[in-house]
Amino acid sequence: MLKYQQIAFEIEKYIEDNSLQQGEKLPVLETLMNQFEVSKSTITKSLELLEKKGVVFQVRGSGIFVRRHKRKGYMSLLSNQGFKSDLEDFHVTSKVIELELRKPTQEAADNLNLTLNDDVYYVKRVRYINGQTLCFEESYYNKSIVTYLNEEIVSESIFHYIREGLGLKVGFSDIFLHVDKLNKEEAEYLGLEAGAPKLYVETIFHLTNGQPFDFSKVTYNYQQSQFFIQATNHLL
Amino acid sequence: MLKYQQIAFEIEKYIEDNSLQQGEKLPVLETLMNQFEVSKSTITKSLELLEKKGVVFQVRGSGIFVRRHKRKGYMSLLSNQGFKSDLEDFHVTSKVIELELRKPTQEAADNLNLTLNDDVYYVKRVRYINGQTLCFEESYYNKSIVTYLNEEIVSESIFHYIREGLGLKVGFSDIFLHVDKLNKEEAEYLGLEAGAPKLYVETIFHLTNGQPFDFSKVTYNYQQSQFFIQATNHLL
């Protein structure tokens, strides 16, 4: 972790520990520089990172303010491969239905820029939150990037392993979502009636070098999934 | 529009006009500087903006590459108050059900940081896409910020008016979403059966100074709404 990331982490922790509320003002730049004993450029980068993460917002000429969503029980839609930070209050577990090294479907090949002769790890899981089904998930990992998976790894956080175990740098992702009715298979895995509503989310995860490495298809139990997104102004 | 925004716009247009594909490399910095006759710092800011917008991605030591989602017919979930750019191929219209200056509900007051004695404009609309219902929308605008609305304005793009007509600077927004079943009123407005799936999205829009000015509750017709989100790495 780089210095400015470390400082950003500490500022975020300070906001959490002191339960600062939306709109509360942070100390001025000079105070933060002194407190953390870093240069102006470092603290500026830390604050830019926190702004991108939706932790603070800056008003020109006026200061830096705390930004936080106010609702408990909502998961971040944009970090759904890392439930841990959002769901600290919850307990998420996985049941592995299938783990297989195989050839990709046409759909998976298209989304991962592979041919039908390349190898992928196929993972099928049901995830649970506080003992309730949270989602049903099918994922395809490009084997030439995610070189090894086993049952133990996929029963935990695969992304934690990808980052820490394989040392890969996870970059941007493209997310496609729509709402529909559960089919029979999904309904059985989720313990709901066929025809009940579902949130269906497809995500293509890329490394920082732009290579797609994971194509995932997730069907959420509508009774268990409430999401938030923090959008910054450039997105509007 | 500032210089770097103008250049960013032109680079984006160049990518569109030449149908550049995901992963295609853009010219190096020096070439872009010469081509647009601007400084290195300007072109760098332009590229940073395009990266935030999900139009390009940068690989350190390697260059700048085109990033684009590949699916037609998906709307951006993070710019749902500005259908125009995403839905160029589509035709979106609105039917105004109600427009009233009134006191906020408790829920609207909470989300807009108002008291129950403050004034809000309440707008209830059904929006259509290619002749089909797209969504049913209820919005509350803080009257002390959005000082005037009339029937003609709310039958068009309210956000266009807020930006251009009132000169307000729209900043970040907090989005909360979940999936549920349509109630009777929603089903009637959308022309669907009660109990059919819905995507329900609440958004609190803020000015760049952090003031919330619009609390909107939108129920989407699940048959008409497919969304994409481009997430950048800091969000994961």
Interface residues (C-beta under 8 A of the other chain):
Chain A: G23 L49 K52 K53 G54 F57 V59 S62 F65 R67 H69 R71 Y74 S76 L77 L78 S79 Q81 G82 V170 G171 F172 S173 D174 I175 F176 L177 H178 V179 D180 K181 A196 P197 K198 L199 F205 H206 T208 N209 G210 Y220 Y222 S225 Q226 F227 F228 I229 Q230 A231 T232 N233 H234 L235 L236
Chain B: Q22 G23 L49 K52 K53 G54 F57 V59 S62 F65 R67 H69 R71 Y74 S76 L77 L78 S79 Q81 G82 V170 G171 F172 S173 D174 I175 F176 L177 H178 V179 D180 K181 A196 P197 K198 L199 F205 H206 T208 N209 G210 Y220 Y222 S225 Q226 F227 F228 I229 Q230 A231 T232 N233 H234 L235 L236
